[in-house]
Amino acid sequence: MTSTQEDDFSQLASRVARERDRDAFTRLFDHFAPRLNGYLQRLGMDAGAAEDLVQEVMSVLWHKAHLFDPAKSSLGTWLFRIARNRRIDLLRRDRSHLLDPSDPILVPDDPEPADRGIEARQRDESVRAAMAALSGEQLELVQYAFFVGLTHSQIAERTGLPLGTVKSRIRLAFGRLRKILEADGAADTD
């Protein structure tokens, strides 16, 4: 880089620091962003991570341009040092090398066979149809017990029915559901 270019970049950085000059920042961004990106990728960063880090470095330029001292270094040296240090910080924070890829918690489950999903949907449809055949009171008690998760005593309190009545009506509802589902299953096998 020529000393004229360095002076130009220093003046642009000064305009960013003093005036928040967007045009000056754009010119600096257009010049340094691709160079920083290439530098970071040569150091082994993938393209996406390098792009993110370049954005961070350029944000530092925008917010902290007043810290740049042209007497100590060129703007390019300052920005590349920031990029290098941020990359080192990322590497220090990265703990992925501590993970064991063969750890069972990191191994995904085998996908469920398609026929099981179809069978489950058919079973759900059958249960829904069977529940629709229950009386309103039986359906309400089954819903309290199995969808809301209430105990028989809690259902009795909520409905005002005696505990024995709640138990017998739920038992009758299950008997009816079983008959409907067995008849449905027998019809499916014919």
Short mmCIF file of the C-alpha atoms (twelve columns), coordinates in Angstrom:
data_MODEL
# 
_entry.id   MODEL 
# 
loop_
_atom_site.group_PDB 
_atom_site.id 
_atom_site.type_symbol 
_atom_site.label_atom_id 
_atom_site.label_alt_id 
_atom_site.label_comp_id 
_atom_site.label_asym_id 
_atom_site.label_seq_id 
_atom_site.Cartn_x 
_atom_site.Cartn_y 
_atom_site.Cartn_z 
_atom_site.pdbx_PDB_model_num 
ATOM 1   C CA . MET A 1   0.000   0.000   0.000  1 
ATOM 2   C CA . THR A 2   1.326   3.415   -0.855 1 
ATOM 3   C CA . SER A 3   1.734   6.182   1.681  1 
ATOM 4   C CA . THR A 4   -0.871  8.185   -0.262 1 
ATOM 5   C CA . GLN A 5   -3.370  5.358   0.182  1 
ATOM 6   C CA . GLU A 6   -2.516  5.080   3.864  1 
ATOM 7   C CA . ASP A 7   -3.058  8.815   4.269  1 
ATOM 8   C CA . ASP A 8   -6.390  8.558   2.448  1 
ATOM 9   C CA . PHE A 9   -7.498  5.688   4.706  1 
ATOM 10  C CA . SER A 10  -6.386  7.601   7.806  1 
ATOM 11  C CA . GLN A 11  -8.393  10.630  6.687  1 
ATOM 12  C CA . LEU A 12  -11.430 8.471   5.979  1 
ATOM 13  C CA . ALA A 13  -11.131 6.862   9.424  1 
ATOM 14  C CA . SER A 14  -10.829 10.310  10.956 1 
ATOM 15  C CA . ARG A 15  -14.040 11.405  9.184  1 
ATOM 16  C CA . VAL A 16  -15.790 8.291   10.493 1 
ATOM 17  C CA . ALA A 17  -14.583 9.071   14.026 1 
ATOM 18  C CA . ARG A 18  -15.420 12.776  13.997 1 
ATOM 19  C CA . GLU A 19  -18.468 13.051  11.762 1 
ATOM 20  C CA . ARG A 20  -19.841 9.508   11.486 1 
ATOM 21  C CA . ASP A 21  -19.350 9.953   7.740  1 
ATOM 22  C CA . ARG A 22  -21.193 7.106   6.033  1 
ATOM 23  C CA . ASP A 23  -19.524 7.643   2.665  1 
ATOM 24  C CA . ALA A 24  -16.084 7.419   4.258  1 
ATOM 25  C CA . PHE A 25  -17.119 4.265   6.101  1 
ATOM 26  C CA . THR A 26  -18.513 2.734   2.900  1 
ATOM 27  C CA . ARG A 27  -15.242 3.345   1.074  1 
ATOM 28  C CA . LEU A 28  -13.274 1.759   3.923  1 
ATOM 29  C CA . PHE A 29  -15.706 -1.143  4.107  1 
ATOM 30  C CA . ASP A 30  -15.521 -1.779  0.365  1 
ATOM 31  C CA . HIS A 31  -11.740 -1.832  0.504  1 
ATOM 32  C CA . PHE A 32  -11.056 -3.760  3.702  1 
ATOM 33  C CA . ALA A 33  -14.011 -6.181  4.096  1 
ATOM 34  C CA . PRO A 34  -13.048 -8.505  1.210  1 
ATOM 35  C CA . ARG A 35  -9.398  -8.474  2.280  1 
ATOM 36  C CA . LEU A 36  -10.263 -9.280  5.888  1 
ATOM 37  C CA . ASN A 37  -12.607 -12.035 4.740  1 
ATOM 38  C CA . GLY A 38  -9.905  -13.633 2.595  1 
ATOM 39  C CA . TYR A 39  -7.386  -13.353 5.430  1 
ATOM 40  C CA . LEU A 40  -9.727  -15.068 7.901  1 
ATOM 41  C CA . GLN A 41  -10.575 -17.847 5.446  1 
ATOM 42  C CA . ARG A 42  -6.854  -18.444 4.829  1 
ATOM 43  C CA . LEU A 43  -6.529  -18.871 8.597  1 
ATOM 44  C CA . GLY A 44  -9.080  -21.689 8.400  1 
ATOM 45  C CA . MET A 45  -12.411 -20.041 9.134  1 
ATOM 46  C CA . ASP A 46  -15.369 -21.125 7.050  1 
ATOM 47  C CA . ALA A 47  -16.920 -18.493 4.793  1 
ATOM 48  C CA . GLY A 48  -19.951 -17.801 6.996  1 
ATOM 49  C CA . ALA A 49  -17.942 -17.388 10.196 1 
ATOM 50  C CA . ALA A 50  -15.396 -15.219 8.392  1 
ATOM 51  C CA . GLU A 51  -18.179 -12.988 7.055  1 
ATOM 52  C CA . ASP A 52  -19.649 -12.623 10.552 1 
ATOM 53  C CA . LEU A 53  -16.274 -11.723 11.988 1 
ATOM 54  C CA . VAL A 54  -15.624 -9.172  9.231  1 
ATOM 55  C CA . GLN A 55  -18.953 -7.524  10.085 1 
ATOM 56  C CA . GLU A 56  -17.867 -7.376  13.706 1 
ATOM 57  C CA . VAL A 57  -14.487 -5.834  12.809 1 
ATOM 58  C CA . MET A 58  -16.098 -3.237  10.589 1 
ATOM 59  C CA . SER A 59  -18.549 -2.460  13.385 1 
ATOM 60  C CA . VAL A 60  -15.543 -1.795  15.607 1 
ATOM 61  C CA . LEU A 61  -14.275 0.629   12.966 1 
ATOM 62  C CA . TRP A 62  -17.622 2.439   12.937 1 
ATOM 63  C CA . HIS A 63  -17.969 2.646   16.712 1 
ATOM 64  C CA . LYS A 64  -14.336 3.013   17.760 1 
ATOM 65  C CA . ALA A 65  -12.608 4.791   14.885 1 
ATOM 66  C CA . HIS A 66  -11.528 7.448   17.399 1 
ATOM 67  C CA . LEU A 67  -9.176  4.842   18.939 1 
ATOM 68  C CA . PHE A 68  -7.217  4.467   15.704 1 
ATOM 69  C CA . ASP A 69  -3.873  6.268   15.886 1 
ATOM 70  C CA . PRO A 70  -2.145  6.696   12.498 1 
ATOM 71  C CA . ALA A 71  1.127   7.422   14.295 1 
ATOM 72  C CA . LYS A 72  1.200   3.873   15.664 1 
ATOM 73  C CA . SER A 73  0.116   1.854   12.621 1 
ATOM 74  C CA . SER A 74  -1.706  1.943   9.334  1 
ATOM 75  C CA . LEU A 75  -5.464  1.502   9.311  1 
ATOM 76  C CA . GLY A 76  -5.055  -1.856  7.567  1 
ATOM 77  C CA . THR A 77  -2.708  -3.096  10.279 1 
ATOM 78  C CA . TRP A 78  -5.128  -1.913  12.959 1 
ATOM 79  C CA . LEU A 79  -8.127  -3.671  11.341 1 
ATOM 80  C CA . PHE A 80  -6.230  -6.901  10.646 1 
ATOM 81  C CA . ARG A 81  -5.011  -6.953  14.270 1 
ATOM 82  C CA . ILE A 82  -8.603  -6.556  15.470 1 
ATOM 83  C CA . ALA A 83  -9.683  -9.405  13.159 1 
ATOM 84  C CA . ARG A 84  -6.830  -11.612 14.383 1 
ATOM 85  C CA . ASN A 85  -7.625  -10.926 18.045 1 
ATOM 86  C CA . ARG A 86  -11.364 -11.517 17.577 1 
ATOM 87  C CA . ARG A 87  -10.605 -14.815 15.835 1 
ATOM 88  C CA . ILE A 88  -8.389  -15.857 18.750 1 
ATOM 89  C CA . ASP A 89  -11.182 -14.930 21.171 1 
ATOM 90  C CA . LEU A 90  -13.600 -17.099 19.192 1 
ATOM 91  C CA . LEU A 91  -11.203 -20.028 19.272 1 
ATOM 92  C CA . ARG A 92  -10.783 -19.671 23.029 1 
ATOM 93  C CA . ARG A 93  -14.544 -19.664 23.569 1 
ATOM 94  C CA . ASP A 94  -15.110 -22.596 21.211 1 
ATOM 95  C CA . ARG A 95  -15.580 -25.711 23.291 1 
ATOM 96  C CA . SER A 96  -16.808 -27.980 20.494 1 
ATOM 97  C CA . HIS A 97  -13.539 -29.929 20.539 1 
ATOM 98  C CA . LEU A 98  -14.544 -31.128 24.010 1 
ATOM 99  C CA . LEU A 99  -17.567 -32.962 22.598 1 
ATOM 100 C CA . ASP A 100 -17.292 -36.650 21.822 1 
ATOM 101 C CA . PRO A 101 -19.104 -37.222 18.511 1 
ATOM 102 C CA . SER A 102 -19.763 -40.838 19.461 1 
ATOM 103 C CA . ASP A 103 -21.594 -39.815 22.642 1 
ATOM 104 C CA . PRO A 104 -25.045 -41.464 22.412 1 
ATOM 105 C CA . ILE A 105 -26.799 -38.218 23.280 1 
ATOM 106 C CA . LEU A 106 -25.381 -36.635 20.109 1 
ATOM 107 C CA . VAL A 107 -26.360 -39.539 17.843 1 
ATOM 108 C CA . PRO A 108 -29.819 -38.994 16.355 1 
ATOM 109 C CA . ASP A 109 -32.468 -41.666 16.690 1 
ATOM 110 C CA . ASP A 110 -33.237 -43.780 13.673 1 
ATOM 111 C CA . PRO A 111 -36.157 -42.364 11.712 1 
ATOM 112 C CA . GLU A 112 -39.502 -43.940 12.435 1 
ATOM 113 C CA . PRO A 113 -40.655 -46.256 9.649  1 
ATOM 114 C CA . ALA A 114 -43.420 -44.736 7.514  1 
ATOM 115 C CA . ASP A 115 -45.838 -47.581 8.227  1 
ATOM 116 C CA . ARG A 116 -45.709 -46.824 11.970 1 
ATOM 117 C CA . GLY A 117 -46.727 -43.222 11.321 1 
ATOM 118 C CA . ILE A 118 -49.639 -44.375 9.173  1 
ATOM 119 C CA . GLU A 119 -50.692 -46.923 11.795 1 
ATOM 120 C CA . ALA A 120 -50.514 -44.274 14.527 1 
ATOM 121 C CA . ARG A 121 -52.696 -41.874 12.521 1 
ATOM 122 C CA . GLN A 122 -55.220 -44.642 11.843 1 
ATOM 123 C CA . ARG A 123 -55.240 -45.586 15.540 1 
ATOM 124 C CA . ASP A 124 -55.762 -41.923 16.484 1 
ATOM 125 C CA . GLU A 125 -58.680 -41.644 14.077 1 
ATOM 126 C CA . SER A 126 -60.240 -44.804 15.497 1 
ATOM 127 C CA . VAL A 127 -59.896 -43.569 19.085 1 
ATOM 128 C CA . ARG A 128 -61.357 -40.174 18.167 1 
ATOM 129 C CA . ALA A 129 -64.320 -41.826 16.458 1 
ATOM 130 C CA . ALA A 130 -64.850 -44.137 19.448 1 
ATOM 131 C CA . MET A 131 -64.702 -41.217 21.883 1 
ATOM 132 C CA . ALA A 132 -67.239 -39.327 19.804 1 
ATOM 133 C CA . ALA A 133 -69.615 -42.242 20.382 1 
ATOM 134 C CA . LEU A 134 -69.489 -41.774 24.171 1 
ATOM 135 C CA . SER A 135 -72.191 -39.847 25.996 1 
ATOM 136 C CA . GLY A 136 -71.356 -36.271 26.912 1 
ATOM 137 C CA . GLU A 137 -70.876 -37.105 30.588 1 
ATOM 138 C CA . GLN A 138 -68.666 -40.144 29.880 1 
ATOM 139 C CA . LEU A 139 -66.552 -38.132 27.460 1 
ATOM 140 C CA . GLU A 140 -66.139 -35.357 30.042 1 
ATOM 141 C CA . LEU A 141 -65.001 -37.797 32.749 1 
ATOM 142 C CA . VAL A 142 -62.513 -39.533 30.394 1 
ATOM 143 C CA . GLN A 143 -61.132 -36.153 29.331 1 
ATOM 144 C CA . TYR A 144 -60.694 -35.068 32.952 1 
ATOM 145 C CA . ALA A 145 -58.898 -38.317 33.779 1 
ATOM 146 C CA . PHE A 146 -56.628 -38.659 30.750 1 
ATOM 147 C CA . PHE A 147 -56.258 -35.293 29.085 1 
ATOM 148 C CA . VAL A 148 -56.403 -32.972 32.101 1 
ATOM 149 C CA . GLY A 149 -54.727 -35.569 34.371 1 
ATOM 150 C CA . LEU A 150 -57.077 -35.310 37.331 1 
ATOM 151 C CA . THR A 151 -57.396 -38.115 39.868 1 
ATOM 152 C CA . HIS A 152 -60.788 -39.740 40.433 1 
ATOM 153 C CA . SER A 153 -61.128 -37.773 43.683 1 
ATOM 154 C CA . GLN A 154 -60.387 -34.486 41.912 1 
ATOM 155 C CA . ILE A 155 -62.935 -35.342 39.211 1 
ATOM 156 C CA . ALA A 156 -65.520 -36.072 41.889 1 
ATOM 157 C CA . GLU A 157 -64.833 -32.695 43.519 1 
ATOM 158 C CA . ARG A 158 -64.990 -30.843 40.203 1 
ATOM 159 C CA . THR A 159 -68.208 -32.510 38.966 1 
ATOM 160 C CA . GLY A 160 -69.976 -32.899 42.313 1 
ATOM 161 C CA . LEU A 161 -70.482 -36.617 41.639 1 
ATOM 162 C CA . PRO A 162 -69.773 -39.251 44.293 1 
ATOM 163 C CA . LEU A 163 -66.347 -40.918 43.945 1 
ATOM 164 C CA . GLY A 164 -67.873 -44.351 43.311 1 
ATOM 165 C CA . THR A 165 -70.042 -42.926 40.513 1 
ATOM 166 C CA . VAL A 166 -67.010 -41.327 38.858 1 
ATOM 167 C CA . LYS A 167 -65.109 -44.624 38.980 1 
ATOM 168 C CA . SER A 168 -67.996 -46.684 37.629 1 
ATOM 169 C CA . ARG A 169 -68.785 -44.247 34.806 1 
ATOM 170 C CA . ILE A 170 -65.155 -44.129 33.719 1 
ATOM 171 C CA . ARG A 171 -65.043 -47.949 33.823 1 
ATOM 172 C CA . LEU A 172 -68.246 -48.105 31.741 1 
ATOM 173 C CA . ALA A 173 -66.776 -45.569 29.271 1 
ATOM 174 C CA . PHE A 174 -63.686 -47.749 28.876 1 
ATOM 175 C CA . GLY A 175 -65.815 -50.806 28.334 1 
ATOM 176 C CA . ARG A 176 -67.714 -48.998 25.617 1 
ATOM 177 C CA . LEU A 177 -64.503 -47.704 24.018 1 
ATOM 178 C CA . ARG A 178 -63.026 -51.215 24.058 1 
ATOM 179 C CA . LYS A 179 -66.103 -52.675 22.309 1 
ATOM 180 C CA . ILE A 180 -66.098 -49.948 19.666 1 
ATOM 181 C CA . LEU A 181 -62.370 -50.278 19.004 1 
ATOM 182 C CA . GLU A 182 -62.494 -54.091 18.899 1 
ATOM 183 C CA . ALA A 183 -65.417 -53.953 16.460 1 
ATOM 184 C CA . ASP A 184 -63.474 -51.421 14.378 1 
ATOM 185 C CA . GLY A 185 -60.391 -53.665 14.459 1 
ATOM 186 C CA . ALA A 186 -62.437 -56.704 13.411 1 
ATOM 187 C CA . ALA A 187 -63.916 -54.677 10.547 1 
ATOM 188 C CA . ASP A 188 -60.407 -53.664 9.399  1 
ATOM 189 C CA . THR A 189 -59.200 -57.273 9.258  1 
ATOM 190 C CA . ASP A 190 -62.129 -58.449 7.110  1 
# 
